[in-house]
Amino acid sequence: MNKLFTIFTVFFSFYTFAQEKSVMRYNYQGTLKTSKIEPDKTEEKIFVLDIDSLKASRFMEKDLLERKLAFTSNKSKDERLSIALGFRPKTNFIVFYTNGMSNIQAQVGFNTYKYTTKAKDLVWQIVPGVEQWNDFTVQKATTFYEGRNWTVLFTRDIPLIEGPYVFKNLPGFVVKAWDEDDIYVFELLNSEKKLIDNWELKDSKEELTEVTQNQYEKALRVHRTKYLQETLKEKGMSAPDMPEKFNVRGIDTNHSIYKVD
């Protein structure tokens, strides 16, 4: 019995170690305007871009990452819930990137969708000339993507063709990105080495619906036509005492970065 226990322990330890990987984590400050009720209000959240040795990456809000890790941990149900409630993400999208493809997970209402895009689908216009941003020599580039006009600053000082969200495929590393309405602004803060596990953040209880990008956009458009009360009723929920100002069409409780009219 002792021998069997030792073998199991060694195997489990090896399996756990095999799930860990070393990454470079690039921390971005996200400044967000996520309230339709208070359009001038901004909130600051930390976003993380993790890049492994094979140049695969993932990008998401840090609070969302911590919540995901809590729900996929081996702790008890009550412990997982207690930890998860300590994090309040304002966004609900995750981008996994590998081999020129971005796999995006994003929520619409109470449904989570997954769709894929190609990095080369972003058509960049690089502005001539260089400028200084913090400690970096940068160039400016613009693109239109998912309903928003974006501007980015990228640098060749960091030898990667990476950046926040899906902003790849430039001859440098994106240190700042913002849309024309400043709804989303991402600015590089710092970097650090991290040893992580559960790269894919798999949760057996979470249902992912695989769709095309067009199907995701359609689902988002339909959701934007609904009152908040309608969305709650679809899930068997209600909020009878909800202030009237919140029960309007088009409230995006998931703060989609994908913009639809």
MILUMBA-313805 format. One record per residue (C-alpha): residue in one letter; x, y, z. Coordinates in steps of 0.001 Angstrom, whole numbers, padded with zeros to 6 digits, always signed. Example, Ala and Ser with C-alpha at 12.3 -4.5 7.8 and 13.67 -1.06 7.14 Angstrom:
<recs>
a+012300-004500+007800;s+013670-001060+007140;
</recs>
This chain:
<recs>
m+000000+000000+000000;n+002806+002419+000895;k+004569+001641-002393;l+001348+002245-004349;f+000778+005510-002497;t+004337+006657-003277;i+003919+005871-006984;f+000617+007749-007073;t+002138+010746-005290;v+005088+010893-007676;f+002789+010578-010683;f+000429+013253-009389;s+003344+015597-008645;f+004763+015050-012137;y+001343+015598-013709;t+000843+018814-011762;f+004309+020056-012689;a+003627+019206-016350;q+000600+021474-016297;e+002681+024441-015193;k+004429+026692-017645;s+006657+029712-017464;v+005345+032829-019173;m+006146+036482-019535;r+003240+038517-018238;y+002707+042022-019588;n+000388+044061-017380;y-001764+046735-019006;q-003860+049394-017375;g-007283+049436-018955;t-009319+052633-018700;l-012917+051792-019549;k-016177+053608-020149;t-018631+050786-019589;s-021775+052529-018367;k-024554+053517-020739;i-026274+055190-017785;e-023172+057275-016945;p-021338+057643-020293;d-018580+059892-018909;k-017689+057609-016013;t-014381+055739-016343;e-013021+052767-014444;e-009480+051451-014296;k-008813+047717-014418;i-005653+045667-014906;f-005441+043413-017970;v-002807+040719-018471;l-001112+039453-021604;d+000620+036119-020954;i+003083+034857-023582;d+004673+031411-023377;s+007923+030101-024853;l+006159+029057-028071;k+004793+032602-028565;a+001230+031515-027783;s-000614+034143-025746;r-003772+034897-023815;f-005267+038262-022882;m-007988+039130-020392;e-008892+041293-017421;k-006957+040196-014335;d-010070+040016-012145;l-011660+037723-014729;l-008549+035524-014709;e-008599+035240-010920;r-012303+034421-010946;k-011764+031725-013600;l-008899+030233-011608;a-011090+030134-008498;f-013885+028256-010258;t-011470+025733-011805;s-009490+025066-008618;n-009658+021904-006505;k-011074+023772-003526;s-014538+023091-002126;k-017581+024653-003740;d-017996+027165-000908;e-014314+028118-001022;r-014397+028583-004798;l-017464+030789-004555;s-016000+032849-001717;i-012785+033501-003665;a-014600+034241-006931;l-016893+036811-005307;g-013821+038768-004245;f-013139+039686-007885;r-015403+041997-009881;p-014435+041970-013570;k-015944+044684-015759;t-015350+042780-018995;n-016009+039223-020079;f-013799+038430-023046;i-010705+036251-023336;v-008384+036009-026337;f-006200+032937-026868;y-003699+033374-029700;t-001537+030789-031469;n-000139+030279-034962;g-001732+033395-036415;m-005222+032641-035071;s-007124+034417-032303;n-009681+032297-030466;i-012056+034658-028692;q-014418+033741-025868;a-017037+036378-025112;q-020328+036497-023264;v-023654+037788-024549;g-026266+037894-021832;f-025978+034558-020046;n-024432+032711-023014;t-020715+032334-023687;y-019609+032124-027312;k-016351+031166-028969;y-015242+032327-032406;t-011989+032497-034355;t-010308+035268-036339;k-007008+035539-038220;a-004348+038054-037229;k-003791+038861-040894;d-007427+039977-041196;l-006511+043216-039419;v-005498+045736-042055;w-003032+048198-040514;q-002153+051657-041748;i+001255+052539-040296;v+001816+056268-039812;p+005293+057469-040943;g+007705+058744-038300;v+008500+057870-034698;e+007774+059433-031313;q+008456+058791-027635;w+005981+057143-025313;n+007254+056649-021773;d+010633+054897-022217;f+009883+053540-025677;t+010438+054740-029204;v+007123+054042-030905;q+005263+054240-034185;k+001560+054779-034652;a-000803+052528-036618;t-004563+052504-037170;t-007156+049884-038084;f-010916+049314-038123;y-011975+046178-036289;e-015254+044862-034886;g-017053+048172-035236;r-014357+050407-033765;n-011617+052612-035194;w-008467+051762-033259;t-005115+053508-032898;v-002087+051758-031438;l+001480+052635-030531;f+003987+049859-031166;t+007686+049586-030427;r+010564+047581-031856;d+012309+047870-028462;i+010440+044699-027393;p+011202+041961-029965;l+007677+040554-030226;i+004788+041029-032664;e+002221+040987-029869;g-000163+043284-028060;p-003430+043544-026123;y-006692+042050-027394;v-006151+040917-031035;f-003611+043584-031974;k-000928+041441-033584;n+000735+041348-036973;l+002655+044607-036616;p+006469+044920-036796;g+006718+045442-033052;f+005026+045163-029658;v+001866+047200-028944;v+002346+049307-025810;k-000847+051356-026100;a-004184+050941-027883;w-007361+053006-027841;d-010544+053379-029855;e-011707+056703-031244;d-014271+057211-028457;d-011868+056220-025660;i-014291+053517-024552;y-011297+051202-024219;v-007720+052365-023573;f-004937+049854-022868;e-001504+051073-021691;l+001483+048878-020857;l+002524+049124-017203;n+005268+046543-016695;s+006277+042941-017272;e+007181+039999-015056;k+007997+036305-015246;k+005239+034037-013956;l+004857+030313-013367;i+001251+029442-014107;d-001020+026453-014568;n-004406+025874-016209;w-003462+027857-019311;e-006747+027075-021070;l-008872+027884-017986;k-011125+024943-018712;d-014280+024753-016641;s-016414+021635-017111;k-019503+023515-015919;e-019161+026333-018443;e-020899+025820-021776;l-019120+027337-024779;t-021119+027740-027985;e-018845+027710-031018;v-020006+030158-033697;t-018664+032174-036590;q-017762+035806-036091;n-020897+036819-038027;q-023085+034624-035813;y-021565+036190-032718;e-022248+039670-034082;k-025858+038689-034817;a-026334+037377-031257;l-024915+040644-029922;r-027282+042705-032087;v-030312+040713-030893;h-029219+041104-027279;r-028924+044872-027712;t-032630+045098-028668;k-033771+043619-025365;y-034689+045265-022106;l-032661+044095-019108;q-035801+042602-017558;e-036281+040457-020668;t-032763+039075-020368;l-033318+038225-016715;k-036643+036495-017449;e-034989+034287-020066;k-032863+032898-017250;g-035817+032526-014863;m-034793+035609-012902;s-036485+038909-012153;a-035743+042212-010487;p-039104+043785-009658;d-037544+046641-007692;m-035074+047597-010411;p-034836+051388-010863;e-036553+052384-014099;k-033404+054047-015470;f-031722+050634-015627;n-034568+048890-017417;v-033787+050214-020882;r-032864+048550-024135;g-029286+047795-024980;i-027703+047634-021525;d-024605+045547-022104;t-023963+043813-018799;n-020911+042098-020335;h-019315+045304-021687;s-018560+043864-025121;i-015482+045170-026850;y-017170+044163-030118;k-019256+047201-031089;v-022594+046973-032866;d-025010+049820-033606;
</recs>
